[in-house]
Amino acid sequence: MEAINRITQQPGVMGGKACVRGMRVTVGMIVGQIAAGRSTDELLAEYPYLEREDILQALRYAAWRAEEREVELARA
């Protein structure tokens, strides 16, 4: 797995949630925006202090965390 060096967790920043480079931008926010149909370019325009690699690492981090444990999903 590629290094994930832009994702940080600090108790005093966003309640310890995984954030991008210590900023108040959480991995969850980025993943939620992408899931809602926003593009990387749209996020970069809305959050000019983010870099493309920030978004890519947030997605890689979320994918890694999703694979880390099994979660039982509701049956349809």
PyMOL Python script that loads the backbone (N, CA, C, O; Angstrom):
from pymol import cmd

cmd.read_pdbstr("""\
ATOM      1  N   MET A   1       0.842  -1.184   0.000  1.00  0.00           N
ATOM      2  CA  MET A   1       0.000   0.000   0.000  1.00  0.00           C
ATOM      3  C   MET A   1       0.880   1.237   0.000  1.00  0.00           C
ATOM      4  O   MET A   1       1.887   1.295   0.705  1.00  0.00           O
ATOM      5  N   GLU A   2       0.497   2.214  -0.788  1.00  0.00           N
ATOM      6  CA  GLU A   2       1.225   3.480  -0.818  1.00  0.00           C
ATOM      7  C   GLU A   2       1.151   4.159   0.533  1.00  0.00           C
ATOM      8  O   GLU A   2       0.202   3.964   1.293  1.00  0.00           O
ATOM      9  N   ALA A   3       2.166   4.963   0.825  1.00  0.00           N
ATOM     10  CA  ALA A   3       2.179   5.699   2.087  1.00  0.00           C
ATOM     11  C   ALA A   3       1.009   6.672   2.144  1.00  0.00           C
ATOM     12  O   ALA A   3       0.666   7.327   1.159  1.00  0.00           O
ATOM     13  N   ILE A   4       0.419   6.745   3.303  1.00  0.00           N
ATOM     14  CA  ILE A   4      -0.649   7.719   3.538  1.00  0.00           C
ATOM     15  C   ILE A   4      -0.094   8.701   4.560  1.00  0.00           C
ATOM     16  O   ILE A   4      -0.253   8.522   5.768  1.00  0.00           O
ATOM     17  N   ASN A   5       0.551   9.728   4.059  1.00  0.00           N
ATOM     18  CA  ASN A   5       1.235  10.675   4.937  1.00  0.00           C
ATOM     19  C   ASN A   5       0.519  12.018   5.058  1.00  0.00           C
ATOM     20  O   ASN A   5       1.009  12.915   5.744  1.00  0.00           O
ATOM     21  N   ARG A   6      -0.616  12.168   4.412  1.00  0.00           N
ATOM     22  CA  ARG A   6      -1.360  13.424   4.487  1.00  0.00           C
ATOM     23  C   ARG A   6      -2.573  13.331   5.415  1.00  0.00           C
ATOM     24  O   ARG A   6      -3.243  14.332   5.669  1.00  0.00           O
ATOM     25  N   ILE A   7      -2.846  12.150   5.910  1.00  0.00           N
ATOM     26  CA  ILE A   7      -3.994  11.951   6.785  1.00  0.00           C
ATOM     27  C   ILE A   7      -3.491  11.940   8.225  1.00  0.00           C
ATOM     28  O   ILE A   7      -2.601  11.166   8.580  1.00  0.00           O
ATOM     29  N   THR A   8      -4.071  12.803   9.040  1.00  0.00           N
ATOM     30  CA  THR A   8      -3.635  12.945  10.424  1.00  0.00           C
ATOM     31  C   THR A   8      -4.821  12.768  11.366  1.00  0.00           C
ATOM     32  O   THR A   8      -5.978  12.947  10.985  1.00  0.00           O
ATOM     33  N   GLN A   9      -4.498  12.413  12.600  1.00  0.00           N
ATOM     34  CA  GLN A   9      -5.512  12.324  13.654  1.00  0.00           C
ATOM     35  C   GLN A   9      -4.935  12.971  14.899  1.00  0.00           C
ATOM     36  O   GLN A   9      -3.907  12.540  15.421  1.00  0.00           O
ATOM     37  N   GLN A  10      -5.612  14.012  15.368  1.00  0.00           N
ATOM     38  CA  GLN A  10      -5.185  14.731  16.566  1.00  0.00           C
ATOM     39  C   GLN A  10      -6.416  14.941  17.439  1.00  0.00           C
ATOM     40  O   GLN A  10      -7.456  15.372  16.941  1.00  0.00           O
ATOM     41  N   PRO A  11      -6.316  14.643  18.732  1.00  0.00           N
ATOM     42  CA  PRO A  11      -7.480  14.786  19.604  1.00  0.00           C
ATOM     43  C   PRO A  11      -8.114  16.176  19.572  1.00  0.00           C
ATOM     44  O   PRO A  11      -9.330  16.299  19.722  1.00  0.00           O
ATOM     45  N   GLY A  12      -7.322  17.208  19.381  1.00  0.00           N
ATOM     46  CA  GLY A  12      -7.851  18.570  19.401  1.00  0.00           C
ATOM     47  C   GLY A  12      -8.371  19.083  18.075  1.00  0.00           C
ATOM     48  O   GLY A  12      -8.817  20.227  17.990  1.00  0.00           O
ATOM     49  N   VAL A  13      -8.324  18.262  17.041  1.00  0.00           N
ATOM     50  CA  VAL A  13      -8.790  18.684  15.711  1.00  0.00           C
ATOM     51  C   VAL A  13      -9.948  17.789  15.297  1.00  0.00           C
ATOM     52  O   VAL A  13      -9.772  16.587  15.096  1.00  0.00           O
ATOM     53  N   MET A  14     -11.111  18.367  15.172  1.00  0.00           N
ATOM     54  CA  MET A  14     -12.321  17.662  14.736  1.00  0.00           C
ATOM     55  C   MET A  14     -12.582  16.411  15.577  1.00  0.00           C
ATOM     56  O   MET A  14     -13.003  15.377  15.058  1.00  0.00           O
ATOM     57  N   GLY A  15     -12.329  16.519  16.866  1.00  0.00           N
ATOM     58  CA  GLY A  15     -12.623  15.420  17.781  1.00  0.00           C
ATOM     59  C   GLY A  15     -11.806  14.166  17.532  1.00  0.00           C
ATOM     60  O   GLY A  15     -12.230  13.072  17.906  1.00  0.00           O
ATOM     61  N   GLY A  16     -10.647  14.301  16.911  1.00  0.00           N
ATOM     62  CA  GLY A  16      -9.792  13.151  16.664  1.00  0.00           C
ATOM     63  C   GLY A  16     -10.109  12.383  15.394  1.00  0.00           C
ATOM     64  O   GLY A  16      -9.520  11.333  15.139  1.00  0.00           O
ATOM     65  N   LYS A  17     -11.041  12.900  14.592  1.00  0.00           N
ATOM     66  CA  LYS A  17     -11.361  12.234  13.329  1.00  0.00           C
ATOM     67  C   LYS A  17     -10.176  12.351  12.369  1.00  0.00           C
ATOM     68  O   LYS A  17      -9.351  13.256  12.500  1.00  0.00           O
ATOM     69  N   ALA A  18     -10.099  11.441  11.414  1.00  0.00           N
ATOM     70  CA  ALA A  18      -9.060  11.486  10.392  1.00  0.00           C
ATOM     71  C   ALA A  18      -9.270  12.726   9.527  1.00  0.00           C
ATOM     72  O   ALA A  18     -10.340  12.925   8.952  1.00  0.00           O
ATOM     73  N   CYS A  19      -8.231  13.553   9.448  1.00  0.00           N
ATOM     74  CA  CYS A  19      -8.294  14.808   8.711  1.00  0.00           C
ATOM     75  C   CYS A  19      -7.167  14.876   7.690  1.00  0.00           C
ATOM     76  O   CYS A  19      -6.236  14.071   7.710  1.00  0.00           O
ATOM     77  N   VAL A  20      -7.270  15.839   6.811  1.00  0.00           N
ATOM     78  CA  VAL A  20      -6.237  16.075   5.815  1.00  0.00           C
ATOM     79  C   VAL A  20      -5.243  17.093   6.372  1.00  0.00           C
ATOM     80  O   VAL A  20      -5.605  18.227   6.686  1.00  0.00           O
ATOM     81  N   ARG A  21      -4.002  16.673   6.485  1.00  0.00           N
ATOM     82  CA  ARG A  21      -2.878  17.524   6.889  1.00  0.00           C
ATOM     83  C   ARG A  21      -3.172  18.392   8.113  1.00  0.00           C
ATOM     84  O   ARG A  21      -2.743  19.544   8.170  1.00  0.00           O
ATOM     85  N   GLY A  22      -3.892  17.854   9.080  1.00  0.00           N
ATOM     86  CA  GLY A  22      -4.160  18.583  10.312  1.00  0.00           C
ATOM     87  C   GLY A  22      -5.195  19.687  10.185  1.00  0.00           C
ATOM     88  O   GLY A  22      -5.452  20.410  11.147  1.00  0.00           O
ATOM     89  N   MET A  23      -5.790  19.824   9.009  1.00  0.00           N
ATOM     90  CA  MET A  23      -6.816  20.845   8.793  1.00  0.00           C
ATOM     91  C   MET A  23      -8.165  20.321   9.269  1.00  0.00           C
ATOM     92  O   MET A  23      -8.293  19.154   9.638  1.00  0.00           O
ATOM     93  N   ARG A  24      -9.135  21.163   9.259  1.00  0.00           N
ATOM     94  CA  ARG A  24     -10.477  20.791   9.704  1.00  0.00           C
ATOM     95  C   ARG A  24     -11.301  20.250   8.526  1.00  0.00           C
ATOM     96  O   ARG A  24     -12.488  20.545   8.391  1.00  0.00           O
ATOM     97  N   VAL A  25     -10.651  19.465   7.695  1.00  0.00           N
ATOM     98  CA  VAL A  25     -11.287  18.792   6.566  1.00  0.00           C
ATOM     99  C   VAL A  25     -11.146  17.303   6.836  1.00  0.00           C
ATOM    100  O   VAL A  25     -10.041  16.761   6.806  1.00  0.00           O
ATOM    101  N   THR A  26     -12.274  16.640   7.101  1.00  0.00           N
ATOM    102  CA  THR A  26     -12.207  15.228   7.465  1.00  0.00           C
ATOM    103  C   THR A  26     -12.256  14.323   6.237  1.00  0.00           C
ATOM    104  O   THR A  26     -12.775  14.682   5.181  1.00  0.00           O
ATOM    105  N   VAL A  27     -11.697  13.146   6.427  1.00  0.00           N
ATOM    106  CA  VAL A  27     -11.780  12.122   5.390  1.00  0.00           C
ATOM    107  C   VAL A  27     -13.246  11.823   5.095  1.00  0.00           C
ATOM    108  O   VAL A  27     -13.627  11.656   3.936  1.00  0.00           O
ATOM    109  N   GLY A  28     -14.062  11.757   6.135  1.00  0.00           N
ATOM    110  CA  GLY A  28     -15.487  11.481   5.959  1.00  0.00           C
ATOM    111  C   GLY A  28     -16.184  12.509   5.086  1.00  0.00           C
ATOM    112  O   GLY A  28     -17.050  12.160   4.284  1.00  0.00           O
ATOM    113  N   MET A  29     -15.811  13.776   5.236  1.00  0.00           N
ATOM    114  CA  MET A  29     -16.418  14.822   4.412  1.00  0.00           C
ATOM    115  C   MET A  29     -16.049  14.609   2.951  1.00  0.00           C
ATOM    116  O   MET A  29     -16.899  14.707   2.066  1.00  0.00           O
ATOM    117  N   ILE A  30     -14.785  14.320   2.709  1.00  0.00           N
ATOM    118  CA  ILE A  30     -14.342  14.120   1.327  1.00  0.00           C
ATOM    119  C   ILE A  30     -15.039  12.910   0.716  1.00  0.00           C
ATOM    120  O   ILE A  30     -15.552  12.989  -0.401  1.00  0.00           O
ATOM    121  N   VAL A  31     -15.061  11.798   1.432  1.00  0.00           N
ATOM    122  CA  VAL A  31     -15.711  10.589   0.924  1.00  0.00           C
ATOM    123  C   VAL A  31     -17.200  10.850   0.689  1.00  0.00           C
ATOM    124  O   VAL A  31     -17.753  10.421  -0.324  1.00  0.00           O
ATOM    125  N   GLY A  32     -17.839  11.538   1.604  1.00  0.00           N
ATOM    126  CA  GLY A  32     -19.259  11.859   1.454  1.00  0.00           C
ATOM    127  C   GLY A  32     -19.533  12.714   0.233  1.00  0.00           C
ATOM    128  O   GLY A  32     -20.515  12.492  -0.474  1.00  0.00           O
ATOM    129  N   GLN A  33     -18.679  13.685  -0.020  1.00  0.00           N
ATOM    130  CA  GLN A  33     -18.858  14.553  -1.187  1.00  0.00           C
ATOM    131  C   GLN A  33     -18.672  13.776  -2.489  1.00  0.00           C
ATOM    132  O   GLN A  33     -19.432  13.955  -3.441  1.00  0.00           O
ATOM    133  N   ILE A  34     -17.659  12.915  -2.526  1.00  0.00           N
ATOM    134  CA  ILE A  34     -17.448  12.088  -3.725  1.00  0.00           C
ATOM    135  C   ILE A  34     -18.633  11.139  -3.918  1.00  0.00           C
ATOM    136  O   ILE A  34     -19.098  10.951  -5.042  1.00  0.00           O
ATOM    137  N   ALA A  35     -19.119  10.548  -2.838  1.00  0.00           N
ATOM    138  CA  ALA A  35     -20.267   9.634  -2.920  1.00  0.00           C
ATOM    139  C   ALA A  35     -21.524  10.354  -3.390  1.00  0.00           C
ATOM    140  O   ALA A  35     -22.390   9.750  -4.024  1.00  0.00           O
ATOM    141  N   ALA A  36     -21.624  11.649  -3.077  1.00  0.00           N
ATOM    142  CA  ALA A  36     -22.786  12.433  -3.490  1.00  0.00           C
ATOM    143  C   ALA A  36     -22.683  12.891  -4.942  1.00  0.00           C
ATOM    144  O   ALA A  36     -23.580  13.562  -5.453  1.00  0.00           O
ATOM    145  N   GLY A  37     -21.578  12.523  -5.609  1.00  0.00           N
ATOM    146  CA  GLY A  37     -21.455  12.853  -7.023  1.00  0.00           C
ATOM    147  C   GLY A  37     -20.543  14.010  -7.348  1.00  0.00           C
ATOM    148  O   GLY A  37     -20.374  14.360  -8.516  1.00  0.00           O
ATOM    149  N   ARG A  38     -19.951  14.610  -6.328  1.00  0.00           N
ATOM    150  CA  ARG A  38     -19.020  15.716  -6.580  1.00  0.00           C
ATOM    151  C   ARG A  38     -17.729  15.161  -7.167  1.00  0.00           C
ATOM    152  O   ARG A  38     -17.297  14.066  -6.807  1.00  0.00           O
ATOM    153  N   SER A  39     -17.126  15.905  -8.054  1.00  0.00           N
ATOM    154  CA  SER A  39     -15.871  15.470  -8.661  1.00  0.00           C
ATOM    155  C   SER A  39     -14.690  16.021  -7.860  1.00  0.00           C
ATOM    156  O   SER A  39     -14.834  16.947  -7.062  1.00  0.00           O
ATOM    157  N   THR A  40     -13.540  15.435  -8.091  1.00  0.00           N
ATOM    158  CA  THR A  40     -12.317  15.932  -7.469  1.00  0.00           C
ATOM    159  C   THR A  40     -12.094  17.387  -7.836  1.00  0.00           C
ATOM    160  O   THR A  40     -11.733  18.194  -6.980  1.00  0.00           O
ATOM    161  N   ASP A  41     -12.304  17.730  -9.092  1.00  0.00           N
ATOM    162  CA  ASP A  41     -12.116  19.118  -9.528  1.00  0.00           C
ATOM    163  C   ASP A  41     -13.068  20.074  -8.812  1.00  0.00           C
ATOM    164  O   ASP A  41     -12.682  21.192  -8.471  1.00  0.00           O
ATOM    165  N   GLU A  42     -14.303  19.642  -8.582  1.00  0.00           N
ATOM    166  CA  GLU A  42     -15.251  20.485  -7.849  1.00  0.00           C
ATOM    167  C   GLU A  42     -14.785  20.707  -6.412  1.00  0.00           C
ATOM    168  O   GLU A  42     -14.875  21.817  -5.887  1.00  0.00           O
ATOM    169  N   LEU A  43     -14.290  19.647  -5.783  1.00  0.00           N
ATOM    170  CA  LEU A  43     -13.793  19.796  -4.416  1.00  0.00           C
ATOM    171  C   LEU A  43     -12.581  20.720  -4.364  1.00  0.00           C
ATOM    172  O   LEU A  43     -12.455  21.540  -3.455  1.00  0.00           O
ATOM    173  N   LEU A  44     -11.700  20.584  -5.335  1.00  0.00           N
ATOM    174  CA  LEU A  44     -10.521  21.449  -5.367  1.00  0.00           C
ATOM    175  C   LEU A  44     -10.902  22.915  -5.576  1.00  0.00           C
ATOM    176  O   LEU A  44     -10.248  23.808  -5.038  1.00  0.00           O
ATOM    177  N   ALA A  45     -11.942  23.160  -6.344  1.00  0.00           N
ATOM    178  CA  ALA A  45     -12.401  24.533  -6.564  1.00  0.00           C
ATOM    179  C   ALA A  45     -13.059  25.097  -5.304  1.00  0.00           C
ATOM    180  O   ALA A  45     -12.886  26.272  -4.982  1.00  0.00           O
ATOM    181  N   GLU A  46     -13.810  24.258  -4.598  1.00  0.00           N
ATOM    182  CA  GLU A  46     -14.511  24.710  -3.398  1.00  0.00           C
ATOM    183  C   GLU A  46     -13.577  24.849  -2.193  1.00  0.00           C
ATOM    184  O   GLU A  46     -13.792  25.695  -1.325  1.00  0.00           O
ATOM    185  N   TYR A  47     -12.555  24.021  -2.150  1.00  0.00           N
ATOM    186  CA  TYR A  47     -11.587  24.033  -1.044  1.00  0.00           C
ATOM    187  C   TYR A  47     -10.192  24.257  -1.636  1.00  0.00           C
ATOM    188  O   TYR A  47      -9.425  23.305  -1.778  1.00  0.00           O
ATOM    189  N   PRO A  48      -9.860  25.496  -1.981  1.00  0.00           N
ATOM    190  CA  PRO A  48      -8.600  25.773  -2.700  1.00  0.00           C
ATOM    191  C   PRO A  48      -7.337  25.417  -1.920  1.00  0.00           C
ATOM    192  O   PRO A  48      -6.257  25.333  -2.504  1.00  0.00           O
ATOM    193  N   TYR A  49      -7.455  25.211  -0.632  1.00  0.00           N
ATOM    194  CA  TYR A  49      -6.294  24.833   0.172  1.00  0.00           C
ATOM    195  C   TYR A  49      -6.024  23.329   0.113  1.00  0.00           C
ATOM    196  O   TYR A  49      -5.009  22.863   0.632  1.00  0.00           O
ATOM    197  N   LEU A  50      -6.923  22.565  -0.514  1.00  0.00           N
ATOM    198  CA  LEU A  50      -6.684  21.140  -0.721  1.00  0.00           C
ATOM    199  C   LEU A  50      -5.898  20.931  -2.006  1.00  0.00           C
ATOM    200  O   LEU A  50      -5.951  21.739  -2.933  1.00  0.00           O
ATOM    201  N   GLU A  51      -5.169  19.825  -2.031  1.00  0.00           N
ATOM    202  CA  GLU A  51      -4.444  19.420  -3.227  1.00  0.00           C
ATOM    203  C   GLU A  51      -5.018  18.094  -3.705  1.00  0.00           C
ATOM    204  O   GLU A  51      -5.611  17.347  -2.927  1.00  0.00           O
ATOM    205  N   ARG A  52      -4.841  17.813  -4.973  1.00  0.00           N
ATOM    206  CA  ARG A  52      -5.389  16.581  -5.553  1.00  0.00           C
ATOM    207  C   ARG A  52      -4.934  15.356  -4.748  1.00  0.00           C
ATOM    208  O   ARG A  52      -5.733  14.453  -4.499  1.00  0.00           O
ATOM    209  N   GLU A  53      -3.678  15.316  -4.346  1.00  0.00           N
ATOM    210  CA  GLU A  53      -3.164  14.178  -3.589  1.00  0.00           C
ATOM    211  C   GLU A  53      -3.855  14.050  -2.232  1.00  0.00           C
ATOM    212  O   GLU A  53      -3.986  12.940  -1.715  1.00  0.00           O
ATOM    213  N   ASP A  54      -4.299  15.165  -1.648  1.00  0.00           N
ATOM    214  CA  ASP A  54      -5.056  15.106  -0.393  1.00  0.00           C
ATOM    215  C   ASP A  54      -6.320  14.272  -0.575  1.00  0.00           C
ATOM    216  O   ASP A  54      -6.637  13.412   0.247  1.00  0.00           O
ATOM    217  N   ILE A  55      -7.029  14.538  -1.655  1.00  0.00           N
ATOM    218  CA  ILE A  55      -8.286  13.832  -1.923  1.00  0.00           C
ATOM    219  C   ILE A  55      -8.020  12.361  -2.223  1.00  0.00           C
ATOM    220  O   ILE A  55      -8.729  11.484  -1.728  1.00  0.00           O
ATOM    221  N   LEU A  56      -7.003  12.093  -3.029  1.00  0.00           N
ATOM    222  CA  LEU A  56      -6.679  10.704  -3.358  1.00  0.00           C
ATOM    223  C   LEU A  56      -6.275   9.926  -2.116  1.00  0.00           C
ATOM    224  O   LEU A  56      -6.674   8.773  -1.953  1.00  0.00           O
ATOM    225  N   GLN A  57      -5.494  10.535  -1.244  1.00  0.00           N
ATOM    226  CA  GLN A  57      -5.101   9.838  -0.028  1.00  0.00           C
ATOM    227  C   GLN A  57      -6.283   9.647   0.917  1.00  0.00           C
ATOM    228  O   GLN A  57      -6.364   8.627   1.602  1.00  0.00           O
ATOM    229  N   ALA A  58      -7.185  10.595   0.962  1.00  0.00           N
ATOM    230  CA  ALA A  58      -8.383  10.427   1.792  1.00  0.00           C
ATOM    231  C   ALA A  58      -9.192   9.225   1.310  1.00  0.00           C
ATOM    232  O   ALA A  58      -9.695   8.449   2.122  1.00  0.00           O
ATOM    233  N   LEU A  59      -9.317   9.072   0.006  1.00  0.00           N
ATOM    234  CA  LEU A  59     -10.049   7.930  -0.545  1.00  0.00           C
ATOM    235  C   LEU A  59      -9.313   6.622  -0.285  1.00  0.00           C
ATOM    236  O   LEU A  59      -9.940   5.613   0.040  1.00  0.00           O
ATOM    237  N   ARG A  60      -7.983   6.628  -0.427  1.00  0.00           N
ATOM    238  CA  ARG A  60      -7.207   5.416  -0.133  1.00  0.00           C
ATOM    239  C   ARG A  60      -7.316   5.050   1.338  1.00  0.00           C
ATOM    240  O   ARG A  60      -7.437   3.873   1.678  1.00  0.00           O
ATOM    241  N   TYR A  61      -7.275   6.048   2.211  1.00  0.00           N
ATOM    242  CA  TYR A  61      -7.390   5.801   3.646  1.00  0.00           C
ATOM    243  C   TYR A  61      -8.758   5.194   3.973  1.00  0.00           C
ATOM    244  O   TYR A  61      -8.849   4.231   4.733  1.00  0.00           O
ATOM    245  N   ALA A  62      -9.806   5.758   3.400  1.00  0.00           N
ATOM    246  CA  ALA A  62     -11.159   5.250   3.650  1.00  0.00           C
ATOM    247  C   ALA A  62     -11.297   3.820   3.138  1.00  0.00           C
ATOM    248  O   ALA A  62     -11.923   2.989   3.796  1.00  0.00           O
ATOM    249  N   ALA A  63     -10.725   3.524   1.985  1.00  0.00           N
ATOM    250  CA  ALA A  63     -10.789   2.162   1.443  1.00  0.00           C
ATOM    251  C   ALA A  63     -10.032   1.197   2.352  1.00  0.00           C
ATOM    252  O   ALA A  63     -10.497   0.086   2.607  1.00  0.00           O
ATOM    253  N   TRP A  64      -8.874   1.618   2.836  1.00  0.00           N
ATOM    254  CA  TRP A  64      -8.094   0.780   3.745  1.00  0.00           C
ATOM    255  C   TRP A  64      -8.876   0.510   5.022  1.00  0.00           C
ATOM    256  O   TRP A  64      -8.912  -0.626   5.495  1.00  0.00           O
ATOM    257  N   ARG A  65      -9.504   1.543   5.587  1.00  0.00           N
ATOM    258  CA  ARG A  65     -10.277   1.359   6.819  1.00  0.00           C
ATOM    259  C   ARG A  65     -11.485   0.456   6.583  1.00  0.00           C
ATOM    260  O   ARG A  65     -11.851  -0.330   7.458  1.00  0.00           O
ATOM    261  N   ALA A  66     -12.101   0.561   5.417  1.00  0.00           N
ATOM    262  CA  ALA A  66     -13.260  -0.284   5.110  1.00  0.00           C
ATOM    263  C   ALA A  66     -12.860  -1.757   5.017  1.00  0.00           C
ATOM    264  O   ALA A  66     -13.654  -2.636   5.351  1.00  0.00           O
ATOM    265  N   GLU A  67     -11.653  -2.026   4.573  1.00  0.00           N
ATOM    266  CA  GLU A  67     -11.166  -3.403   4.459  1.00  0.00           C
ATOM    267  C   GLU A  67     -10.647  -3.934   5.784  1.00  0.00           C
ATOM    268  O   GLU A  67     -10.441  -5.138   5.935  1.00  0.00           O
ATOM    269  N   GLU A  68     -10.436  -3.050   6.736  1.00  0.00           N
ATOM    270  CA  GLU A  68      -9.817  -3.417   7.991  1.00  0.00           C
ATOM    271  C   GLU A  68     -10.683  -4.332   8.855  1.00  0.00           C
ATOM    272  O   GLU A  68     -10.157  -5.163   9.595  1.00  0.00           O
ATOM    273  N   ARG A  69     -11.993  -4.188   8.767  1.00  0.00           N
ATOM    274  CA  ARG A  69     -12.877  -4.991   9.591  1.00  0.00           C
ATOM    275  C   ARG A  69     -14.156  -5.310   8.837  1.00  0.00           C
ATOM    276  O   ARG A  69     -14.535  -4.620   7.891  1.00  0.00           O
ATOM    277  N   GLU A  70     -14.796  -6.349   9.272  1.00  0.00           N
ATOM    278  CA  GLU A  70     -16.054  -6.730   8.643  1.00  0.00           C
ATOM    279  C   GLU A  70     -17.200  -5.999   9.327  1.00  0.00           C
ATOM    280  O   GLU A  70     -17.241  -5.882  10.552  1.00  0.00           O
ATOM    281  N   VAL A  71     -18.112  -5.520   8.526  1.00  0.00           N
ATOM    282  CA  VAL A  71     -19.290  -4.848   9.027  1.00  0.00           C
ATOM    283  C   VAL A  71     -20.491  -5.552   8.449  1.00  0.00           C
ATOM    284  O   VAL A  71     -20.593  -5.695   7.231  1.00  0.00           O
ATOM    285  N   GLU A  72     -21.412  -5.999   9.301  1.00  0.00           N
ATOM    286  CA  GLU A  72     -22.601  -6.679   8.798  1.00  0.00           C
ATOM    287  C   GLU A  72     -23.567  -5.641   8.234  1.00  0.00           C
ATOM    288  O   GLU A  72     -23.941  -4.683   8.911  1.00  0.00           O
ATOM    289  N   LEU A  73     -23.955  -5.851   6.995  1.00  0.00           N
ATOM    290  CA  LEU A  73     -24.873  -4.937   6.313  1.00  0.00           C
ATOM    291  C   LEU A  73     -26.295  -5.460   6.420  1.00  0.00           C
ATOM    292  O   LEU A  73     -26.521  -6.666   6.520  1.00  0.00           O
ATOM    293  N   ALA A  74     -27.230  -4.559   6.397  1.00  0.00           N
ATOM    294  CA  ALA A  74     -28.646  -4.941   6.429  1.00  0.00           C
ATOM    295  C   ALA A  74     -28.987  -5.658   5.128  1.00  0.00           C
ATOM    296  O   ALA A  74     -28.468  -5.318   4.065  1.00  0.00           O
ATOM    297  N   ARG A  75     -29.845  -6.631   5.222  1.00  0.00           N
ATOM    298  CA  ARG A  75     -30.277  -7.357   4.007  1.00  0.00           C
ATOM    299  C   ARG A  75     -31.476  -6.645   3.407  1.00  0.00           C
ATOM    300  O   ARG A  75     -32.339  -6.125   4.113  1.00  0.00           O
ATOM    301  N   ALA A  76     -31.500  -6.638   2.091  1.00  0.00           N
ATOM    302  CA  ALA A  76     -32.597  -5.967   1.384  1.00  0.00           C
ATOM    303  C   ALA A  76     -33.839  -6.814   1.370  1.00  0.00           C
ATOM    304  O   ALA A  76     -34.860  -6.404   0.817  1.00  0.00           O
TER     305      ALA A  76
END
""", "prot")
cmd.dss("prot")
cmd.show_as("cartoon", "prot")
cmd.util.cbc("prot")
cmd.orient("prot")
